[in-house]
C-alpha cells in the first residue's frame, strides 16, 4: 500500500510575511472605511474607491479619488485616523504593543519581522525600540492635537469641531498621511504661519526617521559630550535638511518672476518652505500646485521621488539611498576606491543596495509614466507629478487622481503599496535563497560608458 507523502510546510520569509500583513491591513482598512455609518448620507462609494482610499491610508500617501471631508462623517474621521496611525507607525510596532498587552513572548521570528518592517540590520533591543517609537509618536501627536485644537478655537464655532480638526491634522501631519478634513488641505491657512509652522514641525518629526528621533532623545537625556550619534543619523539628518533648504531656495529662484512676482517676502518664504518640506512625504499643501511653473513641478516631483528617511512614515527611494549614490559618484570622480563620510567608510554592500534601489525605482517610475500616459488623457507633467507623489507616498496632486480610470487607479495603488513597503522589500519577495558558490569563473573586464 502506497504511503501518503507528508505535506511540505510552506515557510515564508520575513519580507513575504510583512507584505502579507500589509495586504491584510489593506483588507481591514477597506472594510472599516466602507462601513455605512462612517459615511455622510447620499455619498456614492464603490469598491475601487474604498480600496484606493484604504491603500492610500495604509501607505500614508494621501492621494484620494473622493473628497474626504464630504465623504466621511466624524466616525469616519476617527476610523481614517486609526488607519493612518496603523500605516504610519508600522504594522509591527503596533503588533509588538498588542503582543505585550496579551502577554505573548516576543521570539526570534517576531523579532525578525520587526527588523524587516523597520528596515533595521540588528535584532538587538527591537522590542524596547518599538515601544519607544510608539510612545514617542503618540506623545508628539498628543501635543500637536492640544496646540492645534486650542488654536483652532479661533477658526471653528465649537470646541468639539476645533479639537476634531486639531486631532486629525496632528495625526495626518505626523504620519505624513496627507489627508485633510477641511476639504482644501491647508489652503485656508495660507496666511496663518503659526498653523503652517506646527504642521512643518510635525511633518519633519514623522519623516526624519524613528532611529534619529530616539538618538536625539538619548542625546538630550545623556550627559553632554558623552553620546555619539550613529553614521545613519548623521547622513540622514544632513541629507534631509539639505534637501529642505535646497528645495526651498530652488522654488524661490524658479518662481521669483512668475508666481511670486507680486508676493511679499514672507509669503514667498513660507510658500517655498512649506512646499519643500511637504515633498519629503507630507502631502499637505498651502496652495494649488498647478499655479507653479513646470520647472518647479518637475523639481517637486524629484523631491517626492527621493522621499523621506528610512524607518520613518515616508516612502520614495529614501534620503540615505540618494546620499550614498551622490557620495559614490563624487568619490568615483575623485578617483577614490572607498567612500568616506563623517570619518567612517561605507560598506560596499550598502553602496550596491543604493544603486539597485535607484535603478529599480527609475525603471518602475518610467514604466508607470508610460502606462498612465496610455490609459489617461493628461499632460506629461501632470502624470510625472502624480506618479512621483504615489511612489513617494506623498499625496500632493495636480488633480489627476480623482479622474483616473480603473487601470490607472490600480497602477497608482500598486505604486503606493510599493512605496510603503520599500523597493528592497519588494525585491526580497521574489529573491531566492542565497546559494553558496562552490566555484568561480575567471574575471574579465567589460567596457563601461
C-alpha positions in Angstrom: 0.0 0.0 0.0 1.4 3.4 -1.0 2.0 5.7 1.9 0.8 9.3 1.5 3.6 11.8 1.3 3.5 14.3 4.1 2.7 17.8 3.1 5.6 20.1 2.9 5.2 23.1 5.2 5.4 26.4 3.4 7.8 28.6 5.2 7.6 32.2 4.2 10.4 34.7 4.6 10.1 37.7 7.0 9.7 40.0 4.0 7.0 37.9 2.5 5.1 37.8 5.8 5.4 41.6 6.3 3.9 42.1 2.8 1.1 39.7 3.6 0.5 41.5 6.9 0.2 44.8 5.0 -2.1 43.2 2.5 -4.2 42.1 5.4 -4.1 45.6 6.8 -5.4 46.9 3.4 -8.3 44.4 3.6 -9.1 45.6 7.2 -8.8 49.2 6.2 -11.1 48.7 3.2 -13.7 47.1 5.4 -13.5 49.8 8.1 -13.7 52.7 5.7 -16.6 51.0 3.9 -18.8 50.8 7.0 -22.1 52.7 6.1 -22.2 54.6 9.5 -18.8 56.2 8.7 -20.2 58.0 5.6 -22.3 61.0 5.1 -25.7 60.4 3.6 -26.1 60.2 -0.1 -22.4 59.5 -0.9 -21.5 57.0 -3.6 -18.8 54.6 -2.6 -17.5 51.9 -5.0 -15.2 49.1 -4.1 -12.3 50.5 -6.2 -12.7 53.8 -4.3 -12.7 52.0 -1.0 -9.6 50.0 -2.0 -7.8 53.1 -3.3 -8.6 55.1 -0.1 -7.5 52.2 2.1 -4.2 51.7 0.3 -3.6 55.4 0.4 -4.2 55.5 4.1 -2.2 52.4 4.9 0.7 53.7 2.8 0.1 57.1 4.4 0.1 58.7 1.0 -3.0 60.9 0.9 -3.9 60.7 -2.8 -7.7 60.4 -2.9 -10.4 59.7 -5.5 -13.0 61.2 -3.2 -13.3 64.3 -1.1 -12.5 63.2 2.5 -14.5 66.0 4.2 -17.6 65.4 2.0 -17.4 61.5 2.2 -16.8 60.8 5.9 -18.6 61.9 9.0 -17.0 62.2 12.4 -16.9 58.5 13.0 -15.2 58.1 9.6 -12.6 60.7 10.5 -11.6 58.7 13.6 -11.5 55.4 11.6 -9.4 57.1 8.9 -7.1 58.5 11.6 -6.7 55.0 13.1 -5.8 53.5 9.7 -3.2 56.4 9.2 -1.8 55.5 12.6 -1.6 51.9 11.7 0.2 52.6 8.4 2.4 55.4 9.7 3.9 53.9 12.8 4.2 50.5 11.2 2.3 47.3 11.5 4.9 45.6 13.6 5.2 48.5 16.1 1.5 48.3 16.9 1.7 44.5 16.7 4.5 44.4 19.3 2.5 46.6 21.6 -0.5 44.3 21.3 1.6 41.2 21.8 3.0 42.6 25.1 -0.5 43.6 26.3 -1.8 40.0 25.8 1.4 38.6 27.4 2.8 37.0 24.2 6.5 36.2 24.3 8.4 38.0 21.5 10.5 35.3 20.0 13.2 35.2 17.3 10.6 35.0 14.4 8.7 38.1 15.7 12.0 40.0 16.1 12.9 39.2 12.5 9.6 40.6 11.4 10.1 43.8 13.4 13.6 44.2 11.9 12.2 43.7 8.4 9.3 46.1 8.9 11.5 48.9 10.3 14.3 48.3 7.8 16.9 47.6 10.5 20.0 45.5 10.5 20.2 44.1 14.0 17.9 42.1 16.3 19.3 43.7 19.4 16.8 45.8 21.5 14.0 45.6 19.0 11.1 45.3 21.4 12.3 48.2 23.5 12.7 50.2 20.3 9.2 49.5 19.1 7.7 50.6 22.5 9.8 53.8 22.4 8.7 54.6 18.9 5.0 54.1 19.8 5.2 56.3 22.9 7.2 58.9 21.1 4.8 59.3 18.2 1.7 59.3 20.4 3.3 62.0 22.6 4.1 64.1 19.5 0.6 63.7 18.2 -1.0 64.5 21.6 1.0 67.7 21.9 0.2 68.6 18.3 -3.5 67.9 18.9 -3.6 70.2 22.0 -1.7 73.0 20.3 -3.8 72.9 17.1 -7.1 72.2 18.9 -6.7 75.2 21.2 -5.6 77.4 18.3 -8.4 76.3 16.0 -10.9 77.7 18.5 -10.2 80.9 16.6 -11.5 79.3 13.4 -14.3 77.0 14.4 -17.6 77.7 16.2 -17.4 74.9 18.8 -14.7 73.3 20.8 -15.6 69.9 19.6 -15.1 70.8 16.0 -11.9 72.6 16.7 -10.4 69.7 18.6 -11.5 67.1 16.0 -9.8 69.3 13.3 -6.8 69.6 15.6 -6.6 65.9 16.3 -6.9 64.8 12.6 -4.5 67.5 11.5 -1.9 66.4 14.0 -2.2 62.7 13.1 -2.2 63.4 9.4 0.9 65.7 9.6 2.9 63.4 12.0 2.2 60.3 10.0 2.8 62.3 6.8 -0.7 61.0 5.7 -1.6 63.9 3.5 -5.3 63.5 4.3 -7.4 66.5 5.4 -10.9 67.1 6.7 -11.0 70.8 5.7 -11.8 69.8 2.1 -9.0 72.1 0.9 -5.9 70.8 2.6 -4.2 73.7 4.4 -5.2 76.3 1.8 -7.5 78.1 4.4 -4.3 78.7 6.5 -2.1 80.0 3.7 -1.7 83.3 5.6 -1.5 81.7 9.1 2.1 81.0 9.6 1.6 79.5 13.1 -0.5 76.7 11.7 2.0 76.1 8.9 4.9 76.1 11.4 3.3 73.5 13.6 2.5 71.3 10.6 6.0 71.7 9.2 7.4 70.6 12.6 5.1 67.6 12.8 5.9 66.5 9.2 9.6 66.7 9.9 9.3 64.7 13.1 7.4 62.0 11.2 9.6 61.9 8.1 13.1 62.2 9.5 13.2 58.6 10.8 12.4 57.0 14.1 16.0 56.0 14.9 17.0 59.7 14.5 14.3 60.8 17.0 15.4 58.2 19.5 19.0 59.1 19.2 18.2 62.8 19.7 16.2 61.7 22.8 19.2 59.7 24.1 21.5 62.7 23.5 19.3 65.1 25.4 18.9 62.7 28.4 22.6 61.7 28.4 25.5 63.7 29.8 26.6 66.3 27.2 29.6 65.2 25.2 29.1 61.6 26.2 26.8 60.5 23.4 27.9 59.8 19.8 25.4 59.9 17.0 25.5 57.0 14.6 26.6 57.3 11.0 23.0 56.7 9.9 21.7 59.6 11.9 24.4 61.9 10.6 23.8 61.1 7.0 20.0 61.1 7.3 19.8 64.4 9.1 22.3 66.2 6.9 20.6 64.9 3.7 17.1 65.6 5.0 17.7 69.2 5.9 19.9 69.8 2.9 17.0 68.7 0.6 14.6 71.0 2.5 17.0 74.0 2.2 17.9 73.4 -1.4 14.3 72.7 -2.3 13.2 76.0 -0.7 15.9 78.1 -2.4 15.2 76.5 -5.8 11.5 77.0 -5.6 12.1 80.7 -4.7 14.5 81.0 -7.6 12.3 79.3 -10.2 9.1 81.2 -9.2 10.7 84.6 -8.4 9.4 86.2 -11.7 6.3 84.0 -12.0 4.0 83.0 -9.1 6.0 85.1 -6.6 6.2 88.2 -8.7 3.5 90.1 -6.7 4.1 88.3 -3.4 5.6 89.7 -0.2 8.9 88.2 1.2 7.2 86.3 4.0 4.7 84.8 1.6 7.5 83.7 -0.7 9.4 82.2 2.2 6.5 80.2 3.7 5.1 79.1 0.3 8.5 77.8 -0.6 9.4 76.3 2.7 6.1 74.5 3.2 6.1 73.0 -0.3 9.7 71.9 0.1 9.0 70.2 3.5 5.8 68.6 2.3 7.6 66.9 -0.6 9.6 64.8 1.9 6.3 62.8 2.1 3.9 65.1 3.9 1.3 65.6 1.1 -0.3 68.7 2.7 -0.3 71.9 0.7 -1.0 75.6 1.3 -1.7 76.4 -2.4 -2.7 75.0 -5.7 0.3 73.2 -7.2 -1.0 73.9 -10.7 -0.1 77.6 -10.1 3.6 76.8 -10.1 5.6 76.6 -13.4 6.5 73.3 -14.9 10.2 73.5 -13.8 9.0 73.9 -10.2 6.6 71.0 -10.6 9.4 68.8 -12.0 11.6 69.8 -9.1 8.9 68.9 -6.6 8.5 65.5 -8.5 12.2 64.8 -8.0 12.0 65.7 -4.3 9.0 63.4 -3.8 10.8 60.6 -5.7 13.6 60.8 -3.1 11.1 60.8 -0.3 11.7 60.6 3.4 14.2 58.8 5.6 14.4 55.0 6.1 12.4 53.7 9.1 10.1 56.6 9.0 6.5 57.2 7.9 7.5 58.2 4.4 8.3 56.5 1.1 10.4 57.1 -2.0 13.9 55.8 -2.6 14.8 57.3 0.8 17.3 60.0 1.8 20.1 57.6 2.6 19.9 56.0 -0.8 20.1 59.4 -2.5 23.0 60.4 -0.3 25.0 57.2 -0.9 24.6 57.5 -4.7 25.8 61.1 -4.7 28.7 60.2 -2.4 29.6 57.3 -4.7 29.6 59.5 -7.8 31.8 62.1 -6.1 34.2 59.5 -4.8 34.5 57.9 -8.2 35.1 61.3 -9.9 37.9 62.0 -7.4 39.5 58.6 -8.1 38.9 57.2 -4.6 38.4 53.5 -4.2 36.4 53.8 -1.0 33.6 56.1 0.1 34.4 58.1 3.3 31.9 60.3 5.2 31.9 61.7 8.7 35.2 59.8 9.4 33.6 56.5 8.5 33.9 54.2 5.5 30.7 52.9 3.8 30.2 49.2 3.2 30.3 48.1 -0.4 27.1 46.2 0.2 25.3 49.3 1.2 26.5 51.1 -1.9 25.3 48.2 -4.1 21.9 48.3 -2.4 21.6 52.0 -3.0 22.3 51.7 -6.7 19.9 48.7 -7.0 17.1 50.6 -5.3 17.7 53.7 -7.5 17.8 51.6 -10.7 14.7 49.6 -10.0 12.9 52.8 -8.8 13.8 54.6 -12.0 12.6 51.7 -14.2 9.4 51.4 -12.2 8.8 55.1 -12.4 9.4 55.4 -16.1 7.2 52.4 -16.9 4.4 53.8 -14.7 4.6 57.1 -16.6 4.3 55.4 -19.9 1.4 53.3 -18.8 -0.6 56.2 -17.4 0.1 58.3 -20.5 -1.6 55.4 -22.4 -4.6 54.9 -20.1 -5.2 58.6 -19.1 -5.8 61.8 -21.1 -3.5 64.1 -19.2 -0.4 66.2 -19.9 3.0 64.6 -19.3 4.0 66.8 -16.4 0.7 66.0 -14.6 1.4 62.3 -15.0 5.0 62.6 -13.8 3.9 64.5 -10.8 1.2 62.1 -9.8 3.5 59.0 -10.2 6.2 60.7 -8.1 3.6 61.5 -5.5 2.3 57.9 -5.3 5.7 56.3 -5.3 7.0 58.8 -2.6 3.8 58.2 -0.6 3.5 62.0 -0.6 -0.1 62.7 -1.6 0.3 66.0 -3.5 -1.8 66.1 -6.6 -2.3 68.3 -9.7 -5.8 67.0 -10.0 -5.4 63.8 -12.0 -6.1 61.2 -9.3 -9.9 61.8 -8.9 -10.3 61.4 -12.7 -8.2 58.2 -13.0 -9.6 55.2 -14.9 -9.8 51.9 -13.2 -6.5 50.6 -14.7 -4.9 54.0 -13.7 -6.2 53.6 -10.1 -4.9 50.1 -9.9 -1.4 51.2 -11.0 -1.4 54.1 -8.5 -2.5 51.6 -5.8 0.5 49.4 -6.7 2.9 52.4 -6.6 1.6 53.5 -3.2 1.9 50.0 -1.8 5.5 49.5 -3.1 6.4 53.0 -1.8 5.3 51.9 1.7 6.9 48.5 1.9 10.1 49.7 0.1 11.9 48.7 -3.1 14.3 46.3 -1.2 11.4 44.5 0.5 9.7 44.3 -2.9 12.8 42.7 -4.4 13.3 40.3 -1.5 9.8 38.9 -2.1 11.0 37.4 -5.4 14.6 36.8 -4.3 15.7 33.2 -4.0 17.8 31.8 -1.2 21.4 32.8 -1.1 23.4 30.0 -2.7 27.0 29.4 -1.5 29.2 29.4 -4.6 31.4 26.3 -4.9 33.3 27.6 -7.9 34.3 30.9 -9.6 35.0 31.8 -13.2 37.9 33.9 -14.4 37.2 37.6 -14.3 37.2 39.7 -17.4 36.9 43.5 -17.8 33.9 45.0 -19.7 33.9 48.4 -21.4 31.5 50.7 -19.5 30.2 54.1 -20.6 
